[in-house]
Amino acid sequence: MELLHLAQLIIVLLSLTLAIFHFRLKERHLLHFMFAIFCASTSMYLVHKATSHYWDPYHHLIGLLGVGISSGYWLFARSFFRKNNPINKHHLLLVGLLSACLILHHLLLFSKKTWLVNSVWLPVLSDVLTEIIAILYPGMLILIFWEGYRVLHSTTSIQRKIASIYLSSFIFCVISVMLIGASLPTTLLADAGRDWLSAFAFLVMLISTHGLILFRQQQLDQKEQNTAPSAQEEPELAQKIHTILVDEKRYLESSLRVADIARELNVPEYRIRSVMLNHFNAKNFNHYVNQMRIEHAKTILIAPDKVDWPVLVVGIESGFASAAPFTRAFKEFTGFTPGQYRKQQLEI
């Protein structure tokens, strides 16, 4: 059993490392965030399993944090394979229902073992939750499978290859845990056979999914290089971007993202980034937008009729969501905080 705990600890460390890696990516997309949730839930589930023999019933409290494995991976799969509106309210409602049932089930087990609750309705409620979970959980696995299967006959060869790897690893893990693990004799490995299979399945899912994300990004980067805008197209696109940002003053929208401009102009995001780098001589989209926002803020700070405006108001009026990012960006471009800049200009 000690060897099993060591293996579980290694996978916990791996899953936490992957969660932090994907959550802290500079160009983080929804699929990275969903995969980070899956990795974090995996780590908590394995800690819950590893501590069940010597920290019962408190390991159920850790289990509360590991209820997002299947639902988190389904949301990841949707954001990985679907481009438009991968996650909507009804998807979150289904995920919330399964998570709520799992959380309540853990709480009931914890309460029952600590005698915090002792009622005739407790076994009934526990049975009801068990039945609901037994219905929802296989359904979630089917949805995870469907996200990869639907891509096999409707996309390019590269996408079909990605879907095949995704389905192969998923099917292998499901079969190894649910079928092979259930048929193992209880005497095998001191009744730890299924736990070993479960740990190995998580290891396969973590490594294969992380590899698929990196492979997908590599393909996208290669596509960007092969379909770079021509010398004639870039100035025209740059003018359209300038019209949206400057003439229409869209840079004052605090929620503006490069994806919004790309969607409005019906071009890939990398085309916008290319224009920012090559035509506007900016590090990235946010750098260019913040530069315009700071210039706008400078005019407000020294305006005679606005000298009593708080820095927060100036930042919001200039397109920033709060004072902290406004102050950081202002100091980056001017070397002063907004208050220091206003004081210096008024003293001149």
C-alpha positions as CSV (number, residue, x, y, z in Angstrom):
1,M,0.0,0.0,0.0
2,E,2.9,2.3,0.6
3,L,4.0,2.0,-3.0
4,L,0.5,2.8,-4.1
5,H,0.5,6.0,-2.0
6,L,3.8,7.0,-3.5
7,A,2.4,6.5,-7.0
8,Q,-0.7,8.6,-6.1
9,L,1.5,11.3,-4.6
10,I,3.5,11.5,-7.9
11,I,0.3,11.8,-9.9
12,V,-1.0,14.5,-7.5
13,L,2.2,16.5,-8.0
14,L,2.0,16.1,-11.8
15,S,-1.7,17.1,-11.9
16,L,-1.0,20.2,-9.7
17,T,1.9,21.2,-11.9
18,L,-0.2,20.9,-15.1
19,A,-3.0,22.8,-13.4
20,I,-0.6,25.7,-12.5
21,F,1.1,25.6,-16.0
22,H,-2.2,25.9,-17.9
23,F,-3.8,28.4,-15.6
24,R,-0.8,30.7,-15.8
25,L,-0.3,30.7,-19.6
26,K,0.0,34.2,-21.0
27,E,-2.3,33.4,-23.9
28,R,-4.8,31.3,-21.9
29,H,-7.9,30.1,-23.6
30,L,-11.1,28.5,-22.2
31,L,-9.7,25.0,-22.9
32,H,-6.6,25.7,-20.7
33,F,-8.8,26.9,-17.9
34,M,-11.0,23.8,-18.1
35,F,-8.1,21.4,-18.2
36,A,-6.6,23.2,-15.2
37,I,-9.9,22.5,-13.3
38,F,-9.7,18.9,-14.4
39,C,-6.1,18.6,-13.2
40,A,-6.9,20.2,-9.8
41,S,-9.9,18.0,-9.3
42,T,-7.8,15.0,-10.1
43,S,-5.2,15.9,-7.5
44,M,-7.9,16.4,-4.8
45,Y,-9.6,13.1,-5.7
46,L,-6.4,11.2,-5.4
47,V,-5.5,12.8,-2.1
48,H,-9.0,11.8,-1.0
49,K,-8.4,8.2,-2.0
50,A,-4.9,8.1,-0.5
51,T,-6.0,9.4,2.9
52,S,-9.1,7.3,3.2
53,H,-7.4,4.6,5.3
54,Y,-6.0,6.8,8.0
55,W,-7.9,10.0,7.9
56,D,-11.5,8.7,7.8
57,P,-14.0,10.5,7.8
58,Y,-12.2,13.8,7.2
59,H,-10.9,12.6,3.8
60,H,-14.5,13.2,2.6
61,L,-13.9,17.0,3.1
62,I,-11.0,16.7,0.7
63,G,-13.2,14.8,-1.7
64,L,-15.5,17.9,-1.9
65,L,-12.7,19.5,-4.0
66,G,-12.4,16.6,-6.4
67,V,-15.9,16.5,-7.8
68,G,-15.0,18.2,-11.0
69,I,-13.2,15.3,-12.8
70,S,-15.8,14.1,-15.3
71,S,-17.7,17.3,-15.6
72,G,-14.4,19.3,-15.9
73,Y,-13.1,17.0,-18.6
74,W,-16.4,17.2,-20.5
75,L,-16.2,21.1,-20.5
76,F,-12.6,20.8,-21.6
77,A,-13.5,18.5,-24.5
78,R,-16.2,20.9,-25.6
79,S,-13.9,23.9,-25.5
80,F,-11.1,21.8,-27.2
81,F,-13.2,20.6,-30.2
82,R,-15.8,23.3,-30.6
83,K,-14.9,26.8,-31.8
84,N,-18.2,28.7,-31.3
85,N,-20.0,28.9,-28.0
86,P,-18.5,25.7,-26.5
87,I,-20.0,26.2,-23.1
88,N,-23.5,27.6,-22.4
89,K,-25.8,27.9,-19.4
90,H,-27.4,24.5,-19.9
91,H,-24.0,22.9,-19.9
92,L,-23.1,24.6,-16.6
93,L,-26.5,23.6,-15.2
94,L,-25.8,19.9,-15.9
95,V,-22.3,20.2,-14.4
96,G,-23.7,22.0,-11.4
97,L,-26.3,19.3,-10.8
98,L,-23.7,16.5,-10.9
99,S,-21.2,18.4,-8.7
100,A,-24.0,19.3,-6.2
101,C,-25.0,15.6,-5.9
102,L,-21.4,14.6,-5.3
103,I,-20.7,17.3,-2.8
104,L,-23.9,16.5,-0.9
105,H,-23.0,12.8,-0.9
106,H,-19.6,13.5,0.6
107,L,-21.2,15.7,3.3
108,L,-23.7,13.0,4.2
109,L,-21.0,10.4,4.5
110,F,-18.9,12.7,6.6
111,S,-21.9,13.6,8.8
112,K,-22.9,9.9,9.2
113,K,-19.4,8.8,10.3
114,T,-19.0,11.7,12.8
115,W,-22.6,11.3,14.1
116,L,-23.4,14.9,13.3
117,V,-26.6,13.8,11.7
118,N,-28.6,10.8,12.8
119,S,-32.0,10.6,11.2
120,V,-34.2,8.1,9.5
121,W,-34.2,10.2,6.3
122,L,-30.4,10.1,6.0
123,P,-30.2,6.6,4.4
124,V,-33.0,7.5,2.1
125,L,-31.4,10.7,0.9
126,S,-28.1,8.9,0.5
127,D,-29.7,6.2,-1.7
128,V,-31.4,8.9,-3.8
129,L,-28.2,10.7,-4.3
130,T,-26.4,7.4,-5.2
131,E,-29.1,6.7,-7.9
132,I,-28.9,10.2,-9.4
133,I,-25.1,10.0,-9.5
134,A,-25.3,6.5,-11.1
135,I,-27.5,8.0,-13.9
136,L,-25.5,11.2,-14.4
137,Y,-22.0,9.9,-14.3
138,P,-22.3,7.4,-17.2
139,G,-24.1,10.0,-19.1
140,M,-21.2,12.4,-18.6
141,L,-18.8,9.7,-19.9
142,I,-20.9,9.3,-23.0
143,L,-20.8,13.1,-23.6
144,I,-17.0,13.1,-23.2
145,F,-16.8,10.3,-25.8
146,W,-19.2,12.1,-28.1
147,E,-17.1,15.3,-28.3
148,G,-14.3,13.3,-29.8
149,Y,-16.4,11.0,-31.9
150,R,-18.3,13.8,-33.7
151,V,-15.1,15.2,-35.1
152,L,-13.9,11.9,-36.7
153,H,-15.8,12.3,-40.0
154,S,-16.2,16.1,-40.4
155,T,-12.8,17.7,-40.2
156,T,-9.2,17.7,-41.6
157,S,-6.8,14.8,-41.2
158,I,-4.9,16.5,-38.4
159,Q,-8.1,17.0,-36.4
160,R,-9.1,13.4,-37.0
161,K,-5.7,12.3,-35.7
162,I,-6.2,14.4,-32.6
163,A,-9.7,13.0,-32.1
164,S,-8.4,9.5,-32.5
165,I,-5.7,9.9,-29.9
166,Y,-8.2,11.6,-27.6
167,L,-10.8,8.7,-28.0
168,S,-8.1,6.0,-27.7
169,S,-6.8,7.3,-24.3
170,F,-10.3,7.9,-23.0
171,I,-11.6,4.5,-24.0
172,F,-8.5,2.8,-22.6
173,C,-9.0,4.6,-19.2
174,V,-12.7,3.8,-19.0
175,I,-12.2,0.2,-19.8
176,S,-9.3,-0.3,-17.5
177,V,-11.1,1.3,-14.5
178,M,-14.7,0.4,-15.0
179,L,-14.4,-3.1,-16.6
180,I,-11.0,-4.6,-15.7
181,G,-11.0,-2.9,-12.3
182,A,-14.4,-4.2,-11.4
183,S,-13.5,-7.8,-12.4
184,L,-10.3,-8.0,-10.4
185,P,-10.4,-10.3,-7.3
186,T,-10.4,-8.5,-4.0
187,T,-7.3,-10.5,-2.9
188,L,-5.2,-9.0,-5.7
189,L,-2.6,-6.4,-4.4
190,A,-4.3,-6.4,-1.0
191,D,-7.5,-5.1,-2.5
192,A,-5.7,-2.2,-4.2
193,G,-5.9,-3.4,-7.8
194,R,-8.6,-1.0,-8.8
195,D,-6.8,1.9,-7.1
196,W,-3.6,1.0,-9.1
197,L,-5.7,1.0,-12.4
198,S,-7.3,4.3,-11.4
199,A,-4.0,5.9,-10.8
200,F,-2.6,4.6,-14.0
201,A,-5.7,5.8,-15.9
202,F,-5.3,9.3,-14.5
203,L,-1.7,9.3,-15.5
204,V,-2.6,8.4,-19.1
205,M,-5.3,11.0,-19.2
206,L,-3.1,13.8,-17.9
207,I,-0.1,13.1,-20.1
208,S,-2.1,12.4,-23.3
209,T,-4.4,15.4,-22.9
210,H,-1.5,17.7,-22.1
211,G,0.3,16.4,-25.2
212,L,-2.8,16.9,-27.4
213,I,-3.0,20.5,-26.2
214,L,0.6,21.2,-27.1
215,F,0.2,19.4,-30.5
216,R,-2.9,21.4,-31.3
217,Q,-1.1,24.6,-30.5
218,Q,1.9,23.5,-32.6
219,Q,-0.4,22.9,-35.6
220,L,-2.1,26.3,-35.1
221,D,1.3,28.1,-35.0
222,Q,2.4,26.3,-38.1
223,K,-0.8,27.3,-39.8
224,E,-0.3,30.9,-38.8
225,Q,3.2,30.9,-40.4
226,N,1.9,29.3,-43.6
227,T,-1.1,31.7,-44.0
228,A,0.5,35.0,-43.0
229,P,-1.1,38.0,-44.5
230,S,0.4,39.4,-47.7
231,A,2.0,42.8,-47.9
232,Q,-1.1,44.2,-49.7
233,E,-3.6,42.8,-47.1
234,E,-1.8,44.0,-44.0
235,P,-2.2,47.8,-44.5
236,E,-5.9,47.3,-45.4
237,L,-6.4,45.3,-42.2
238,A,-4.4,47.8,-40.2
239,Q,-6.7,50.6,-41.4
240,K,-9.8,48.6,-40.4
241,I,-8.3,48.0,-36.9
242,H,-7.4,51.7,-36.6
243,T,-11.0,52.7,-37.5
244,I,-12.5,50.4,-34.9
245,L,-10.1,51.3,-32.1
246,V,-9.4,55.0,-32.7
247,D,-12.2,56.4,-34.8
248,E,-14.9,54.5,-33.0
249,K,-13.0,54.8,-29.7
250,R,-13.5,51.2,-28.9
251,Y,-10.3,51.2,-26.9
252,L,-12.3,52.8,-24.1
253,E,-14.2,49.5,-23.6
254,S,-12.7,47.8,-20.6
255,S,-13.7,44.3,-21.7
256,L,-12.3,44.7,-25.3
257,R,-10.2,41.7,-26.4
258,V,-8.4,40.7,-29.5
259,A,-11.0,38.0,-30.1
260,D,-13.7,40.7,-30.3
261,I,-11.9,42.6,-33.1
262,A,-11.1,39.3,-34.9
263,R,-14.7,38.3,-34.7
264,E,-15.9,41.7,-35.9
265,L,-13.5,41.7,-38.9
266,N,-14.0,38.0,-39.6
267,V,-10.3,37.2,-39.5
268,P,-8.2,34.9,-37.3
269,E,-6.8,36.3,-34.1
270,Y,-3.2,35.8,-35.3
271,R,-3.8,38.2,-38.1
272,I,-4.6,40.9,-35.6
273,R,-1.5,40.1,-33.6
274,S,0.6,40.2,-36.7
275,V,-0.7,43.7,-37.6
276,M,0.0,44.8,-34.0
277,L,3.6,43.7,-34.2
278,N,4.5,44.6,-37.8
279,H,2.3,47.6,-38.6
280,F,1.7,49.3,-35.2
281,N,5.1,48.4,-33.7
282,A,3.3,47.2,-30.5
283,K,4.2,44.2,-28.4
284,N,0.7,42.8,-28.5
285,F,-2.9,43.9,-28.8
286,N,-3.2,44.8,-25.1
287,H,0.0,46.9,-25.2
288,Y,-1.4,48.9,-28.2
289,V,-4.8,49.5,-26.6
290,N,-3.3,50.4,-23.2
291,Q,-1.0,52.9,-24.9
292,M,-4.1,54.7,-26.3
293,R,-5.9,54.5,-23.0
294,I,-3.0,56.1,-21.2
295,E,-2.8,59.0,-23.7
296,H,-6.6,59.5,-23.1
297,A,-6.0,59.4,-19.4
298,K,-3.3,62.0,-19.6
299,T,-5.6,64.5,-21.2
300,I,-8.2,63.9,-18.4
301,L,-5.6,64.3,-15.6
302,I,-4.5,67.7,-16.8
303,A,-7.9,69.0,-17.8
304,P,-8.8,72.1,-15.7
305,D,-12.4,71.0,-15.2
306,K,-11.4,67.5,-14.1
307,V,-8.6,68.1,-11.6
308,D,-10.9,66.9,-8.8
309,W,-11.6,63.6,-10.5
310,P,-10.2,60.6,-8.5
311,V,-7.7,58.4,-10.1
312,L,-10.2,55.5,-10.1
313,V,-12.7,57.6,-12.1
314,V,-10.0,58.6,-14.6
315,G,-9.0,55.0,-15.1
316,I,-12.5,53.8,-15.6
317,E,-13.2,56.7,-18.1
318,S,-10.0,55.6,-19.9
319,G,-11.1,52.0,-20.4
320,F,-9.6,50.3,-17.3
321,A,-11.7,48.0,-15.1
322,S,-10.1,49.1,-11.8
323,A,-7.4,51.4,-10.3
324,A,-4.6,48.8,-10.0
325,P,-4.2,47.8,-13.7
326,F,-4.6,51.5,-14.6
327,T,-1.8,52.6,-12.3
328,R,0.5,49.7,-13.5
329,A,-0.1,50.6,-17.2
330,F,0.3,54.3,-16.5
331,K,3.7,53.8,-14.8
332,E,4.8,51.5,-17.6
333,F,4.3,54.1,-20.3
334,T,5.1,57.3,-18.4
335,G,7.3,56.3,-15.5
336,F,4.9,58.0,-13.1
337,T,1.8,57.1,-11.2
338,P,-1.4,59.0,-12.3
339,G,-1.2,61.1,-9.1
340,Q,2.5,61.9,-9.7
341,Y,1.9,62.8,-13.3
342,R,-1.1,65.1,-12.4
343,K,0.9,66.9,-9.7
344,Q,3.9,67.4,-12.0
345,Q,1.9,68.8,-14.9
346,L,-0.1,71.1,-12.7
347,E,3.0,72.6,-11.2
348,I,4.4,73.5,-14.6
